[in-house]
Amino acid sequence: MKVVTPEVMRGVDSRAIDDMGIPGLTLMENAGRSVAEWVLDYLPKADLIVVLAGRGNNGGDGLVAARYLNEHGREVWVLLLRDGKDLTPDCRANLEKIPENIDVTIIDNDKQLGDAIRRLNERAERVGTTPVEGEAAFIDALLGTGVSGPIRGPIVDLLHAAHGIGWPTVACDIPSGIDGRDGGYLGAAIPARASLRVAVAGAGVAQHQCPHALRLRQVVRQRHVATER
């Protein structure tokens, strides 16, 4: 399995967009759909999916996954950690595509964060914190591979809360709080059952505990076929 650094992966994305003419929204659509397909294949009893989404393109992947899972009859709740800042254009475009029957909680300040964590813990008490065969699950779409150095602020509280609940988690690109270069721990993270990305495995994922890493290559082929059509 080929392993690349975040810098090389950004170059792959740029080549796809600039040289091959593939829109960034198409890459995001394929990425999010692949995450949703993994959940449907490997967590078939997960009736509730909580998407932890950031304001960048990683969060956009999570929003696409939320839409597809909703179309397949799953209950989806999106916690969008906006933190009072603008979304990237592609992330914002996918937020606008979210249907009204998906619960989207936007977190811009400490009060909204506290309310969201309280609701999350209440829901976990009803579902159970260690569901048999994954009756609930997280999609981690908070941070991508470009993060380095300790993470701080509300994302730490949200990651700690989700980690404490213990539901099965699938990460978009890489578990949030894991360094994309060397797999180092950046202060808070949720262990992921799988980490899915667009083309090849990242260096941080390869060095982190990712039992379904070999799935990555299969997902890539599916995305390329979808793009070529």
mmCIF file of the C-alpha atoms, coordinates in Angstrom:
data_MODEL
# 
_entry.id   MODEL 
# 
loop_
_atom_site.group_PDB 
_atom_site.id 
_atom_site.type_symbol 
_atom_site.label_atom_id 
_atom_site.label_alt_id 
_atom_site.label_comp_id 
_atom_site.label_asym_id 
_atom_site.label_entity_id 
_atom_site.label_seq_id 
_atom_site.pdbx_PDB_ins_code 
_atom_site.Cartn_x 
_atom_site.Cartn_y 
_atom_site.Cartn_z 
_atom_site.occupancy 
_atom_site.B_iso_or_equiv 
_atom_site.pdbx_formal_charge 
_atom_site.auth_seq_id 
_atom_site.auth_comp_id 
_atom_site.auth_asym_id 
_atom_site.auth_atom_id 
_atom_site.pdbx_PDB_model_num 
ATOM 1   C CA . MET A 1 1   ? 0.000   0.000  0.000   1.00 0.00 ? 1   MET A CA 1 
ATOM 2   C CA . LYS A 1 2   ? 1.486   3.359  -1.047  1.00 0.00 ? 2   LYS A CA 1 
ATOM 3   C CA . VAL A 1 3   ? 1.843   5.873  1.775   1.00 0.00 ? 3   VAL A CA 1 
ATOM 4   C CA . VAL A 1 4   ? 2.144   9.638  1.226   1.00 0.00 ? 4   VAL A CA 1 
ATOM 5   C CA . THR A 1 5   ? 2.584   12.755 3.335   1.00 0.00 ? 5   THR A CA 1 
ATOM 6   C CA . PRO A 1 6   ? -0.108  15.448 3.652   1.00 0.00 ? 6   PRO A CA 1 
ATOM 7   C CA . GLU A 1 7   ? 1.936   17.684 1.347   1.00 0.00 ? 7   GLU A CA 1 
ATOM 8   C CA . VAL A 1 8   ? 1.971   15.049 -1.391  1.00 0.00 ? 8   VAL A CA 1 
ATOM 9   C CA . MET A 1 9   ? -1.741  14.408 -0.890  1.00 0.00 ? 9   MET A CA 1 
ATOM 10  C CA . ARG A 1 10  ? -2.501  18.103 -1.341  1.00 0.00 ? 10  ARG A CA 1 
ATOM 11  C CA . GLY A 1 11  ? -0.534  17.945 -4.570  1.00 0.00 ? 11  GLY A CA 1 
ATOM 12  C CA . VAL A 1 12  ? -2.660  15.017 -5.738  1.00 0.00 ? 12  VAL A CA 1 
ATOM 13  C CA . ASP A 1 13  ? -5.809  17.018 -5.014  1.00 0.00 ? 13  ASP A CA 1 
ATOM 14  C CA . SER A 1 14  ? -4.445  20.071 -6.826  1.00 0.00 ? 14  SER A CA 1 
ATOM 15  C CA . ARG A 1 15  ? -3.522  18.013 -9.881  1.00 0.00 ? 15  ARG A CA 1 
ATOM 16  C CA . ALA A 1 16  ? -6.995  16.477 -9.986  1.00 0.00 ? 16  ALA A CA 1 
ATOM 17  C CA . ILE A 1 17  ? -8.612  19.918 -9.830  1.00 0.00 ? 17  ILE A CA 1 
ATOM 18  C CA . ASP A 1 18  ? -6.194  22.055 -11.870 1.00 0.00 ? 18  ASP A CA 1 
ATOM 19  C CA . ASP A 1 19  ? -4.745  19.613 -14.419 1.00 0.00 ? 19  ASP A CA 1 
ATOM 20  C CA . MET A 1 20  ? -7.545  17.078 -14.831 1.00 0.00 ? 20  MET A CA 1 
ATOM 21  C CA . GLY A 1 21  ? -10.404 19.537 -14.469 1.00 0.00 ? 21  GLY A CA 1 
ATOM 22  C CA . ILE A 1 22  ? -12.233 17.605 -11.750 1.00 0.00 ? 22  ILE A CA 1 
ATOM 23  C CA . PRO A 1 23  ? -14.214 20.075 -9.602  1.00 0.00 ? 23  PRO A CA 1 
ATOM 24  C CA . GLY A 1 24  ? -13.431 20.109 -5.920  1.00 0.00 ? 24  GLY A CA 1 
ATOM 25  C CA . LEU A 1 25  ? -17.117 19.500 -5.196  1.00 0.00 ? 25  LEU A CA 1 
ATOM 26  C CA . THR A 1 26  ? -16.926 16.277 -7.208  1.00 0.00 ? 26  THR A CA 1 
ATOM 27  C CA . LEU A 1 27  ? -13.958 15.067 -5.150  1.00 0.00 ? 27  LEU A CA 1 
ATOM 28  C CA . MET A 1 28  ? -15.865 15.946 -1.989  1.00 0.00 ? 28  MET A CA 1 
ATOM 29  C CA . GLU A 1 29  ? -18.994 14.170 -3.211  1.00 0.00 ? 29  GLU A CA 1 
ATOM 30  C CA . ASN A 1 30  ? -17.035 10.994 -3.950  1.00 0.00 ? 30  ASN A CA 1 
ATOM 31  C CA . ALA A 1 31  ? -15.196 11.152 -0.634  1.00 0.00 ? 31  ALA A CA 1 
ATOM 32  C CA . GLY A 1 32  ? -18.344 11.633 1.437   1.00 0.00 ? 32  GLY A CA 1 
ATOM 33  C CA . ARG A 1 33  ? -20.236 8.956  -0.449  1.00 0.00 ? 33  ARG A CA 1 
ATOM 34  C CA . SER A 1 34  ? -17.433 6.468  0.191   1.00 0.00 ? 34  SER A CA 1 
ATOM 35  C CA . VAL A 1 35  ? -17.590 7.174  3.917   1.00 0.00 ? 35  VAL A CA 1 
ATOM 36  C CA . ALA A 1 36  ? -21.351 6.641  3.895   1.00 0.00 ? 36  ALA A CA 1 
ATOM 37  C CA . GLU A 1 37  ? -20.921 3.378  1.971   1.00 0.00 ? 37  GLU A CA 1 
ATOM 38  C CA . TRP A 1 38  ? -18.427 2.125  4.576   1.00 0.00 ? 38  TRP A CA 1 
ATOM 39  C CA . VAL A 1 39  ? -20.915 2.831  7.354   1.00 0.00 ? 39  VAL A CA 1 
ATOM 40  C CA . LEU A 1 40  ? -23.685 1.031  5.465   1.00 0.00 ? 40  LEU A CA 1 
ATOM 41  C CA . ASP A 1 41  ? -21.422 -1.971 4.764   1.00 0.00 ? 41  ASP A CA 1 
ATOM 42  C CA . TYR A 1 42  ? -19.672 -2.340 8.116   1.00 0.00 ? 42  TYR A CA 1 
ATOM 43  C CA . LEU A 1 43  ? -22.109 -0.818 10.632  1.00 0.00 ? 43  LEU A CA 1 
ATOM 44  C CA . PRO A 1 44  ? -25.446 -2.097 9.294   1.00 0.00 ? 44  PRO A CA 1 
ATOM 45  C CA . LYS A 1 45  ? -27.151 -1.768 12.699  1.00 0.00 ? 45  LYS A CA 1 
ATOM 46  C CA . ALA A 1 46  ? -26.086 1.834  13.241  1.00 0.00 ? 46  ALA A CA 1 
ATOM 47  C CA . ASP A 1 47  ? -29.489 3.532  13.078  1.00 0.00 ? 47  ASP A CA 1 
ATOM 48  C CA . LEU A 1 48  ? -28.136 6.802  14.502  1.00 0.00 ? 48  LEU A CA 1 
ATOM 49  C CA . ILE A 1 49  ? -25.120 8.482  12.899  1.00 0.00 ? 49  ILE A CA 1 
ATOM 50  C CA . VAL A 1 50  ? -23.668 11.580 14.552  1.00 0.00 ? 50  VAL A CA 1 
ATOM 51  C CA . VAL A 1 51  ? -21.463 13.546 12.157  1.00 0.00 ? 51  VAL A CA 1 
ATOM 52  C CA . LEU A 1 52  ? -18.843 15.689 13.865  1.00 0.00 ? 52  LEU A CA 1 
ATOM 53  C CA . ALA A 1 53  ? -18.040 18.238 11.171  1.00 0.00 ? 53  ALA A CA 1 
ATOM 54  C CA . GLY A 1 54  ? -15.542 21.073 11.020  1.00 0.00 ? 54  GLY A CA 1 
ATOM 55  C CA . ARG A 1 55  ? -15.762 24.223 8.912   1.00 0.00 ? 55  ARG A CA 1 
ATOM 56  C CA . GLY A 1 56  ? -13.249 23.067 6.270   1.00 0.00 ? 56  GLY A CA 1 
ATOM 57  C CA . ASN A 1 57  ? -13.345 20.602 3.411   1.00 0.00 ? 57  ASN A CA 1 
ATOM 58  C CA . ASN A 1 58  ? -13.065 17.664 5.813   1.00 0.00 ? 58  ASN A CA 1 
ATOM 59  C CA . GLY A 1 59  ? -16.333 18.853 7.296   1.00 0.00 ? 59  GLY A CA 1 
ATOM 60  C CA . GLY A 1 60  ? -17.745 19.039 3.778   1.00 0.00 ? 60  GLY A CA 1 
ATOM 61  C CA . ASP A 1 61  ? -16.937 15.336 3.323   1.00 0.00 ? 61  ASP A CA 1 
ATOM 62  C CA . GLY A 1 62  ? -18.906 14.642 6.479   1.00 0.00 ? 62  GLY A CA 1 
ATOM 63  C CA . LEU A 1 63  ? -21.892 16.657 5.253   1.00 0.00 ? 63  LEU A CA 1 
ATOM 64  C CA . VAL A 1 64  ? -21.970 14.658 2.018   1.00 0.00 ? 64  VAL A CA 1 
ATOM 65  C CA . ALA A 1 65  ? -21.869 11.425 4.032   1.00 0.00 ? 65  ALA A CA 1 
ATOM 66  C CA . ALA A 1 66  ? -24.736 12.723 6.189   1.00 0.00 ? 66  ALA A CA 1 
ATOM 67  C CA . ARG A 1 67  ? -26.867 13.340 3.120   1.00 0.00 ? 67  ARG A CA 1 
ATOM 68  C CA . TYR A 1 68  ? -26.265 9.856  1.680   1.00 0.00 ? 68  TYR A CA 1 
ATOM 69  C CA . LEU A 1 69  ? -26.923 8.125  4.995   1.00 0.00 ? 69  LEU A CA 1 
ATOM 70  C CA . ASN A 1 70  ? -30.166 10.075 5.352   1.00 0.00 ? 70  ASN A CA 1 
ATOM 71  C CA . GLU A 1 71  ? -31.187 8.902  1.883   1.00 0.00 ? 71  GLU A CA 1 
ATOM 72  C CA . HIS A 1 72  ? -30.661 5.312  3.097   1.00 0.00 ? 72  HIS A CA 1 
ATOM 73  C CA . GLY A 1 73  ? -33.004 5.797  6.033   1.00 0.00 ? 73  GLY A CA 1 
ATOM 74  C CA . ARG A 1 74  ? -30.493 6.394  8.806   1.00 0.00 ? 74  ARG A CA 1 
ATOM 75  C CA . GLU A 1 75  ? -31.158 8.998  11.469  1.00 0.00 ? 75  GLU A CA 1 
ATOM 76  C CA . VAL A 1 76  ? -28.409 11.606 11.132  1.00 0.00 ? 76  VAL A CA 1 
ATOM 77  C CA . TRP A 1 77  ? -27.409 14.374 13.498  1.00 0.00 ? 77  TRP A CA 1 
ATOM 78  C CA . VAL A 1 78  ? -24.736 16.854 12.401  1.00 0.00 ? 78  VAL A CA 1 
ATOM 79  C CA . LEU A 1 79  ? -22.702 18.780 14.958  1.00 0.00 ? 79  LEU A CA 1 
ATOM 80  C CA . LEU A 1 80  ? -21.053 21.519 12.896  1.00 0.00 ? 80  LEU A CA 1 
ATOM 81  C CA . LEU A 1 81  ? -18.205 23.155 14.800  1.00 0.00 ? 81  LEU A CA 1 
ATOM 82  C CA . ARG A 1 82  ? -18.098 26.518 13.015  1.00 0.00 ? 82  ARG A CA 1 
ATOM 83  C CA . ASP A 1 83  ? -16.594 28.397 15.985  1.00 0.00 ? 83  ASP A CA 1 
ATOM 84  C CA . GLY A 1 84  ? -17.826 31.743 14.663  1.00 0.00 ? 84  GLY A CA 1 
ATOM 85  C CA . LYS A 1 85  ? -15.775 31.529 11.468  1.00 0.00 ? 85  LYS A CA 1 
ATOM 86  C CA . ASP A 1 86  ? -16.608 31.163 7.790   1.00 0.00 ? 86  ASP A CA 1 
ATOM 87  C CA . LEU A 1 87  ? -16.991 27.752 6.172   1.00 0.00 ? 87  LEU A CA 1 
ATOM 88  C CA . THR A 1 88  ? -14.886 26.927 3.138   1.00 0.00 ? 88  THR A CA 1 
ATOM 89  C CA . PRO A 1 89  ? -16.891 27.434 -0.078  1.00 0.00 ? 89  PRO A CA 1 
ATOM 90  C CA . ASP A 1 90  ? -17.279 23.695 -0.793  1.00 0.00 ? 90  ASP A CA 1 
ATOM 91  C CA . CYS A 1 91  ? -18.262 22.958 2.792   1.00 0.00 ? 91  CYS A CA 1 
ATOM 92  C CA . ARG A 1 92  ? -20.853 25.754 2.681   1.00 0.00 ? 92  ARG A CA 1 
ATOM 93  C CA . ALA A 1 93  ? -22.215 24.425 -0.618  1.00 0.00 ? 93  ALA A CA 1 
ATOM 94  C CA . ASN A 1 94  ? -22.804 21.019 0.938   1.00 0.00 ? 94  ASN A CA 1 
ATOM 95  C CA . LEU A 1 95  ? -24.377 22.493 4.043   1.00 0.00 ? 95  LEU A CA 1 
ATOM 96  C CA . GLU A 1 96  ? -26.910 24.143 1.738   1.00 0.00 ? 96  GLU A CA 1 
ATOM 97  C CA . LYS A 1 97  ? -27.723 20.706 0.258   1.00 0.00 ? 97  LYS A CA 1 
ATOM 98  C CA . ILE A 1 98  ? -28.594 19.169 3.627   1.00 0.00 ? 98  ILE A CA 1 
ATOM 99  C CA . PRO A 1 99  ? -32.305 18.253 3.679   1.00 0.00 ? 99  PRO A CA 1 
ATOM 100 C CA . GLU A 1 100 ? -34.563 19.686 6.361   1.00 0.00 ? 100 GLU A CA 1 
ATOM 101 C CA . ASN A 1 101 ? -35.101 16.340 8.077   1.00 0.00 ? 101 ASN A CA 1 
ATOM 102 C CA . ILE A 1 102 ? -31.441 16.192 9.165   1.00 0.00 ? 102 ILE A CA 1 
ATOM 103 C CA . ASP A 1 103 ? -30.815 17.795 12.548  1.00 0.00 ? 103 ASP A CA 1 
ATOM 104 C CA . VAL A 1 104 ? -27.926 20.259 12.136  1.00 0.00 ? 104 VAL A CA 1 
ATOM 105 C CA . THR A 1 105 ? -26.550 21.880 15.294  1.00 0.00 ? 105 THR A CA 1 
ATOM 106 C CA . ILE A 1 106 ? -24.172 24.748 14.544  1.00 0.00 ? 106 ILE A CA 1 
ATOM 107 C CA . ILE A 1 107 ? -21.656 25.466 17.302  1.00 0.00 ? 107 ILE A CA 1 
ATOM 108 C CA . ASP A 1 108 ? -20.274 29.017 17.356  1.00 0.00 ? 108 ASP A CA 1 
ATOM 109 C CA . ASN A 1 109 ? -19.641 29.641 21.061  1.00 0.00 ? 109 ASN A CA 1 
ATOM 110 C CA . ASP A 1 110 ? -19.094 27.972 24.429  1.00 0.00 ? 110 ASP A CA 1 
ATOM 111 C CA . LYS A 1 111 ? -22.782 27.954 25.351  1.00 0.00 ? 111 LYS A CA 1 
ATOM 112 C CA . GLN A 1 112 ? -23.745 26.212 22.118  1.00 0.00 ? 112 GLN A CA 1 
ATOM 113 C CA . LEU A 1 113 ? -20.883 23.749 22.643  1.00 0.00 ? 113 LEU A CA 1 
ATOM 114 C CA . GLY A 1 114 ? -22.063 22.971 26.178  1.00 0.00 ? 114 GLY A CA 1 
ATOM 115 C CA . ASP A 1 115 ? -25.651 22.505 25.016  1.00 0.00 ? 115 ASP A CA 1 
ATOM 116 C CA . ALA A 1 116 ? -24.530 20.198 22.185  1.00 0.00 ? 116 ALA A CA 1 
ATOM 117 C CA . ILE A 1 117 ? -22.389 18.043 24.479  1.00 0.00 ? 117 ILE A CA 1 
ATOM 118 C CA . ARG A 1 118 ? -25.216 17.837 26.998  1.00 0.00 ? 118 ARG A CA 1 
ATOM 119 C CA . ARG A 1 119 ? -27.629 16.693 24.263  1.00 0.00 ? 119 ARG A CA 1 
ATOM 120 C CA . LEU A 1 120 ? -25.054 14.217 23.011  1.00 0.00 ? 120 LEU A CA 1 
ATOM 121 C CA . ASN A 1 121 ? -24.602 12.693 26.457  1.00 0.00 ? 121 ASN A CA 1 
ATOM 122 C CA . GLU A 1 122 ? -28.355 12.498 26.962  1.00 0.00 ? 122 GLU A CA 1 
ATOM 123 C CA . ARG A 1 123 ? -28.724 10.691 23.649  1.00 0.00 ? 123 ARG A CA 1 
ATOM 124 C CA . ALA A 1 124 ? -25.911 8.328  24.582  1.00 0.00 ? 124 ALA A CA 1 
ATOM 125 C CA . GLU A 1 125 ? -27.683 7.451  27.815  1.00 0.00 ? 125 GLU A CA 1 
ATOM 126 C CA . ARG A 1 126 ? -30.741 6.415  25.825  1.00 0.00 ? 126 ARG A CA 1 
ATOM 127 C CA . VAL A 1 127 ? -28.860 4.509  23.128  1.00 0.00 ? 127 VAL A CA 1 
ATOM 128 C CA . GLY A 1 128 ? -26.102 3.171  25.355  1.00 0.00 ? 128 GLY A CA 1 
ATOM 129 C CA . THR A 1 129 ? -22.441 4.098  25.450  1.00 0.00 ? 129 THR A CA 1 
ATOM 130 C CA . THR A 1 130 ? -21.226 0.721  24.163  1.00 0.00 ? 130 THR A CA 1 
ATOM 131 C CA . PRO A 1 131 ? -23.876 -0.392 21.668  1.00 0.00 ? 131 PRO A CA 1 
ATOM 132 C CA . VAL A 1 132 ? -23.825 -3.989 20.512  1.00 0.00 ? 132 VAL A CA 1 
ATOM 133 C CA . GLU A 1 133 ? -22.548 -4.171 16.919  1.00 0.00 ? 133 GLU A CA 1 
ATOM 134 C CA . GLY A 1 134 ? -22.839 -0.408 16.537  1.00 0.00 ? 134 GLY A CA 1 
ATOM 135 C CA . GLU A 1 135 ? -26.420 0.761  17.040  1.00 0.00 ? 135 GLU A CA 1 
ATOM 136 C CA . ALA A 1 136 ? -25.012 4.278  16.876  1.00 0.00 ? 136 ALA A CA 1 
ATOM 137 C CA . ALA A 1 137 ? -21.807 5.630  15.360  1.00 0.00 ? 137 ALA A CA 1 
ATOM 138 C CA . PHE A 1 138 ? -19.735 8.750  14.831  1.00 0.00 ? 138 PHE A CA 1 
ATOM 139 C CA . ILE A 1 139 ? -18.317 10.133 11.606  1.00 0.00 ? 139 ILE A CA 1 
ATOM 140 C CA . ASP A 1 140 ? -15.257 12.191 12.475  1.00 0.00 ? 140 ASP A CA 1 
ATOM 141 C CA . ALA A 1 141 ? -14.993 15.003 9.920   1.00 0.00 ? 141 ALA A CA 1 
ATOM 142 C CA . LEU A 1 142 ? -13.588 17.735 12.137  1.00 0.00 ? 142 LEU A CA 1 
ATOM 143 C CA . LEU A 1 143 ? -9.954  18.062 11.058  1.00 0.00 ? 143 LEU A CA 1 
ATOM 144 C CA . GLY A 1 144 ? -8.004  16.893 8.032   1.00 0.00 ? 144 GLY A CA 1 
ATOM 145 C CA . THR A 1 145 ? -4.398  15.910 7.466   1.00 0.00 ? 145 THR A CA 1 
ATOM 146 C CA . GLY A 1 146 ? -2.953  19.425 7.396   1.00 0.00 ? 146 GLY A CA 1 
ATOM 147 C CA . VAL A 1 147 ? -3.094  19.974 11.166  1.00 0.00 ? 147 VAL A CA 1 
ATOM 148 C CA . SER A 1 148 ? 0.161   19.996 13.101  1.00 0.00 ? 148 SER A CA 1 
ATOM 149 C CA . GLY A 1 149 ? 0.888   20.986 16.668  1.00 0.00 ? 149 GLY A CA 1 
ATOM 150 C CA . PRO A 1 150 ? -1.395  20.625 19.702  1.00 0.00 ? 150 PRO A CA 1 
ATOM 151 C CA . ILE A 1 151 ? -5.067  21.296 19.085  1.00 0.00 ? 151 ILE A CA 1 
ATOM 152 C CA . ARG A 1 152 ? -6.895  23.645 21.441  1.00 0.00 ? 152 ARG A CA 1 
ATOM 153 C CA . GLY A 1 153 ? -10.278 25.173 22.047  1.00 0.00 ? 153 GLY A CA 1 
ATOM 154 C CA . PRO A 1 154 ? -13.785 23.738 21.666  1.00 0.00 ? 154 PRO A CA 1 
ATOM 155 C CA . ILE A 1 155 ? -12.713 20.896 19.383  1.00 0.00 ? 155 ILE A CA 1 
ATOM 156 C CA . VAL A 1 156 ? -10.850 19.334 22.310  1.00 0.00 ? 156 VAL A CA 1 
ATOM 157 C CA . ASP A 1 157 ? -14.004 19.310 24.447  1.00 0.00 ? 157 ASP A CA 1 
ATOM 158 C CA . LEU A 1 158 ? -16.061 17.826 21.622  1.00 0.00 ? 158 LEU A CA 1 
ATOM 159 C CA . LEU A 1 159 ? -13.496 15.094 20.924  1.00 0.00 ? 159 LEU A CA 1 
ATOM 160 C CA . HIS A 1 160 ? -13.237 14.214 24.616  1.00 0.00 ? 160 HIS A CA 1 
ATOM 161 C CA . ALA A 1 161 ? -17.028 13.965 24.850  1.00 0.00 ? 161 ALA A CA 1 
ATOM 162 C CA . ALA A 1 162 ? -17.290 11.700 21.809  1.00 0.00 ? 162 ALA A CA 1 
ATOM 163 C CA . HIS A 1 163 ? -14.366 9.555  22.951  1.00 0.00 ? 163 HIS A CA 1 
ATOM 164 C CA . GLY A 1 164 ? -16.024 9.109  26.341  1.00 0.00 ? 164 GLY A CA 1 
ATOM 165 C CA . ILE A 1 165 ? -19.222 7.865  24.724  1.00 0.00 ? 165 ILE A CA 1 
ATOM 166 C CA . GLY A 1 166 ? -17.328 5.165  22.862  1.00 0.00 ? 166 GLY A CA 1 
ATOM 167 C CA . TRP A 1 167 ? -19.479 4.620  19.784  1.00 0.00 ? 167 TRP A CA 1 
ATOM 168 C CA . PRO A 1 168 ? -17.787 3.129  16.708  1.00 0.00 ? 168 PRO A CA 1 
ATOM 169 C CA . THR A 1 169 ? -16.152 5.873  14.647  1.00 0.00 ? 169 THR A CA 1 
ATOM 170 C CA . VAL A 1 170 ? -15.116 6.244  11.014  1.00 0.00 ? 170 VAL A CA 1 
ATOM 171 C CA . ALA A 1 171 ? -12.823 9.145  10.136  1.00 0.00 ? 171 ALA A CA 1 
ATOM 172 C CA . CYS A 1 172 ? -12.707 11.206 6.961   1.00 0.00 ? 172 CYS A CA 1 
ATOM 173 C CA . ASP A 1 173 ? -9.042  11.206 5.874   1.00 0.00 ? 173 ASP A CA 1 
ATOM 174 C CA . ILE A 1 174 ? -7.576  10.796 9.381   1.00 0.00 ? 174 ILE A CA 1 
ATOM 175 C CA . PRO A 1 175 ? -8.822  10.791 12.980  1.00 0.00 ? 175 PRO A CA 1 
ATOM 176 C CA . SER A 1 176 ? -9.021  14.377 14.195  1.00 0.00 ? 176 SER A CA 1 
ATOM 177 C CA . GLY A 1 177 ? -6.187  15.079 16.605  1.00 0.00 ? 177 GLY A CA 1 
ATOM 178 C CA . ILE A 1 178 ? -3.709  12.756 14.871  1.00 0.00 ? 178 ILE A CA 1 
ATOM 179 C CA . ASP A 1 179 ? -0.752  14.323 13.046  1.00 0.00 ? 179 ASP A CA 1 
ATOM 180 C CA . GLY A 1 180 ? -1.022  13.571 9.321   1.00 0.00 ? 180 GLY A CA 1 
ATOM 181 C CA . ARG A 1 181 ? 2.756   13.326 8.959   1.00 0.00 ? 181 ARG A CA 1 
ATOM 182 C CA . ASP A 1 182 ? 3.798   10.931 11.699  1.00 0.00 ? 182 ASP A CA 1 
ATOM 183 C CA . GLY A 1 183 ? 0.659   9.739  13.492  1.00 0.00 ? 183 GLY A CA 1 
ATOM 184 C CA . GLY A 1 184 ? 1.484   11.714 16.628  1.00 0.00 ? 184 GLY A CA 1 
ATOM 185 C CA . TYR A 1 185 ? -1.203  12.483 19.202  1.00 0.00 ? 185 TYR A CA 1 
ATOM 186 C CA . LEU A 1 186 ? -2.108  16.197 19.238  1.00 0.00 ? 186 LEU A CA 1 
ATOM 187 C CA . GLY A 1 187 ? -3.995  16.328 22.539  1.00 0.00 ? 187 GLY A CA 1 
ATOM 188 C CA . ALA A 1 188 ? -7.412  14.784 21.823  1.00 0.00 ? 188 ALA A CA 1 
ATOM 189 C CA . ALA A 1 189 ? -8.697  12.181 19.385  1.00 0.00 ? 189 ALA A CA 1 
ATOM 190 C CA . ILE A 1 190 ? -11.292 9.450  18.859  1.00 0.00 ? 190 ILE A CA 1 
ATOM 191 C CA . PRO A 1 191 ? -9.979  5.978  17.958  1.00 0.00 ? 191 PRO A CA 1 
ATOM 192 C CA . ALA A 1 192 ? -11.330 5.157  14.496  1.00 0.00 ? 192 ALA A CA 1 
ATOM 193 C CA . ARG A 1 193 ? -12.360 1.765  13.159  1.00 0.00 ? 193 ARG A CA 1 
ATOM 194 C CA . ALA A 1 194 ? -11.550 3.048  9.676   1.00 0.00 ? 194 ALA A CA 1 
ATOM 195 C CA . SER A 1 195 ? -10.003 6.100  8.095   1.00 0.00 ? 195 SER A CA 1 
ATOM 196 C CA . LEU A 1 196 ? -11.018 6.691  4.490   1.00 0.00 ? 196 LEU A CA 1 
ATOM 197 C CA . ARG A 1 197 ? -9.367  9.052  2.043   1.00 0.00 ? 197 ARG A CA 1 
ATOM 198 C CA . VAL A 1 198 ? -9.399  9.934  -1.622  1.00 0.00 ? 198 VAL A CA 1 
ATOM 199 C CA . ALA A 1 199 ? -6.374  8.310  -3.174  1.00 0.00 ? 199 ALA A CA 1 
ATOM 200 C CA . VAL A 1 200 ? -3.722  6.592  -1.062  1.00 0.00 ? 200 VAL A CA 1 
ATOM 201 C CA . ALA A 1 201 ? -3.026  6.008  2.600   1.00 0.00 ? 201 ALA A CA 1 
ATOM 202 C CA . GLY A 1 202 ? -1.480  8.904  4.473   1.00 0.00 ? 202 GLY A CA 1 
ATOM 203 C CA . ALA A 1 203 ? 1.682   8.617  6.524   1.00 0.00 ? 203 ALA A CA 1 
ATOM 204 C CA . GLY A 1 204 ? -0.123  9.522  9.735   1.00 0.00 ? 204 GLY A CA 1 
ATOM 205 C CA . VAL A 1 205 ? -2.820  6.914  9.166   1.00 0.00 ? 205 VAL A CA 1 
ATOM 206 C CA . ALA A 1 206 ? -0.268  4.236  8.323   1.00 0.00 ? 206 ALA A CA 1 
ATOM 207 C CA . GLN A 1 207 ? 1.526   4.837  11.616  1.00 0.00 ? 207 GLN A CA 1 
ATOM 208 C CA . HIS A 1 208 ? -1.665  5.212  13.654  1.00 0.00 ? 208 HIS A CA 1 
ATOM 209 C CA . GLN A 1 209 ? -3.889  2.282  14.646  1.00 0.00 ? 209 GLN A CA 1 
ATOM 210 C CA . CYS A 1 210 ? -6.227  1.866  11.685  1.00 0.00 ? 210 CYS A CA 1 
ATOM 211 C CA . PRO A 1 211 ? -7.412  -1.750 11.345  1.00 0.00 ? 211 PRO A CA 1 
ATOM 212 C CA . HIS A 1 212 ? -9.236  -1.142 8.064   1.00 0.00 ? 212 HIS A CA 1 
ATOM 213 C CA . ALA A 1 213 ? -6.452  0.746  6.284   1.00 0.00 ? 213 ALA A CA 1 
ATOM 214 C CA . LEU A 1 214 ? -6.434  -1.742 3.405   1.00 0.00 ? 214 LEU A CA 1 
ATOM 215 C CA . ARG A 1 215 ? -9.969  -0.642 2.602   1.00 0.00 ? 215 ARG A CA 1 
ATOM 216 C CA . LEU A 1 216 ? -8.545  2.668  1.360   1.00 0.00 ? 216 LEU A CA 1 
ATOM 217 C CA . ARG A 1 217 ? -7.351  1.337  -1.990  1.00 0.00 ? 217 ARG A CA 1 
ATOM 218 C CA . GLN A 1 218 ? -10.704 -0.233 -2.745  1.00 0.00 ? 218 GLN A CA 1 
ATOM 219 C CA . VAL A 1 219 ? -12.465 3.071  -2.043  1.00 0.00 ? 219 VAL A CA 1 
ATOM 220 C CA . VAL A 1 220 ? -10.117 4.850  -4.443  1.00 0.00 ? 220 VAL A CA 1 
ATOM 221 C CA . ARG A 1 221 ? -11.058 2.622  -7.355  1.00 0.00 ? 221 ARG A CA 1 
ATOM 222 C CA . GLN A 1 222 ? -14.740 3.244  -6.730  1.00 0.00 ? 222 GLN A CA 1 
ATOM 223 C CA . ARG A 1 223 ? -14.181 7.018  -6.735  1.00 0.00 ? 223 ARG A CA 1 
ATOM 224 C CA . HIS A 1 224 ? -12.165 7.008  -9.950  1.00 0.00 ? 224 HIS A CA 1 
ATOM 225 C CA . VAL A 1 225 ? -14.880 5.015  -11.712 1.00 0.00 ? 225 VAL A CA 1 
ATOM 226 C CA . ALA A 1 226 ? -17.485 7.489  -10.488 1.00 0.00 ? 226 ALA A CA 1 
ATOM 227 C CA . THR A 1 227 ? -15.377 10.400 -11.721 1.00 0.00 ? 227 THR A CA 1 
ATOM 228 C CA . GLU A 1 228 ? -14.766 8.935  -15.166 1.00 0.00 ? 228 GLU A CA 1 
ATOM 229 C CA . ARG A 1 229 ? -18.441 8.464  -15.763 1.00 0.00 ? 229 ARG A CA 1 
# 
